[in-house]
Amino acid sequence: MFLRGYLYKNRPKKRCPFSFSRYLSIRRLRYSNNYRYQWNLKKMTPIQYRRHLQAA
């Protein structure tokens, strides 16, 4: 009985591949690159502006 509880308490913890703060920073970058208009980029998102420059 003692051994079972000992193994349960000392088992390795599962780790997720991303921490919550990394998840939030990825979401923030995705938002600023794809949805937030930049006034110094002809009022386009950075992705739209890059496509605009590549087309020209």
N, C-alpha and C positions, 0 to 999 in steps of 0.2 A: 504494500500500500504506500509506504513512504517513497519507494523508488518511482512509482508512477507520478506522484505529485512533483517530485524533484525533476523528472524529465520534462514535465509540462511547463514548469516555471523557467527552465533553462533552455527551452527550444529557441532556435534562431527566429528572429522576427522577420516577417515578409516586408520587403521594401518595394515601394512603387518606383517606377523608373524616373518619374518627375516629381519634384516637390511642388507644393501648392504655389510658392512664390514664383517658381519657374513657369508654371502654368499661367499665372497672371501676367508675367512679363511677355510671354508668347502671345497671349490675347491682346495685350496693349500694342505690341508691334504690328500684329495683323490688322488691328483697327486703324492705326495711324497710317499704314501703307495702303490699305484698300478702301477705306471709307471716309477718312478725314481729309477735307479739302485744304490744300496749302495755298495761301494767298500769294506767296512768292513763286509758285509754279503755275502761273496762269489760271489759278482757281481750279486746279485739277488735283486728284490724288497722285501720289508719287508713281503708282503703277500706270495710271492713265498718261501722265507726263512722259514717262519712259517710252510708252508705246507711241505717243505723239512724236517724239524725237526720232524714233526708229523709222517711222513711216515717212518722215520728211527727207 
